[in-house]
């Protein structure tokens, strides 16, 4: 969680810390569909590489924020 702690995970998802778990899930699903590597078939390799990087970032943010305990820990770290 070191690398993730340096970024604002809520900003990665385009959300705020006040958003509910359902709102975060909806935002994650939108971004996952937008940046998923399987949806980028015929695009240039630099665009695909950039999209894959963004997808992995979004997925990492979601893994932390989707679990109530890890989200609470992350929120506490942000306040420090």
Secondary structure, 3 states (H helix, E strand, C coil): CHHHHHCCHHHHHCCCCCCCHHHHHHHHHHHHHHHCHHHCCCCCHHHHHHHHHHHHHHHHHHHHHCCHHHHHHHHHHHHC
